[in-house]
């Protein structure tokens, strides 16, 4: 996988972060809330690592 493909894929994943945030706000989530919260934390870690690794890829 080349660098640009990786950047494009991470940006696509990052754009879907809001779906997890919206899901986390659902009142009837029950114990699934833990899994959604964990997924959100891991996604945030992935995005942070991506920005540290590819600072030039950040959109202005």
Number of C-alpha atoms within 10 A of each C-alpha: 5 6 10 10 10 12 16 12 12 16 16 11 13 14 10 11 15 11 10 14 13 9 15 18 10 10 8 10 13 8 8 12 16 12 12 16 15 12 14 18 12 12 18 14 12 15 17 12 12 17 15 12 10 12 10 9 15 11 6 4
